[in-house]
Amino acid sequence: MKKRIITIVTASLCALMLFSTSIVPTMASPYFDEETGIETRAEQVRWYYRTNHGVEEMRLWSVTYGVWKTDWIPVPDGWHQNG
C-alpha cells in the first residue's frame, strides 16, 4: 500500500512538472501574442530644440503617435543635447 501511494505521488509530481514546463514558454514573453501576432513595444519619443528670443527651449515629440507630448519648455542647466 505504501509503495502504491509513493507511485501515485511520484506520477502526479511528474505530470505536474510536464504541465508546468509547457506553460512557462508561453508566459516567458508577455510582449508577443502568437495567436494575434501583436507585439507590445515601447513608445518612441524624440526631443526637438529651438532658440526662442535667446532662450533655448525643448519639446518632446511622440514618433509612435505623431503628437507633441509637451509644450516648449526651457532647457535645464546641464542638459546636453544628444545629436
N, C-alpha and C positions, 0 to 999 in steps of 0.2 A: 504494500500500500504506500509506503514511504517512497519507494522508487517511482511509483506512478505519479505522485504529487510532484516530485522533483522533475520528472519528464514533462509534465504539463506546464509547470512554471518555466522551465527552460525553453520549451516550444513557444510559449506566449511571449517571452522576452525576445526571442529570435524574430518572431512575427512583428513585434513592436519595433524592433530595430530596422527591419526591412521597410516597414511602412514609413518610419520617420526619415530614413535616408532618401526616400523618393519625394518627400515633401521639401526637404532642405534646398535643393537646387531651385525650386520654384520661388521660395522665399528669399533666396540669396540676392536676387536682382529685383528690387522693388521699382526700378525705373523703366522696365520694359514689359509690356503685356503681349505675350506671344499670340493670343487669340485675336486681338485687335490690331497689333502691330504698332501700338502707340508707345512712344518712348518719352519719358519725362526729362526735360532739360532745364538748366538754369537760364534765367533771363539774361540777355547780353545787353550791356549798357556802355555808353561812351561819354566822356566829359568833353564839352566844347568850351573854348576860351575866347574872350574878346577883351578889348580895351575900350571902355566907355567913359569919355571925359577924363582920361588919365587914370582911371581905376580899372585894374584887371578884374574881370568877372568870369565866372564859370557856370555852366548849366549842364545838367545830366539828361542825356537822350537815351531812350529805350530803343535799341536796334531791333529787338524782338517785336515790339508792338507799334513802333513808329510814332511815339508820342514823347513829349517832354515830361520828365519826371520831377523837375524842379524849376523854379524861376531863376533868373540871373542872380547870382549871389557873389559877393566879393571873395576873391581868392584868399584863403587864410595865410598868415605869415608862415613861412617854412614849407608851404605846399609846393611840390615840384611837379611840373607838367611832364607826363610820360609821353614822349613824342612818338 
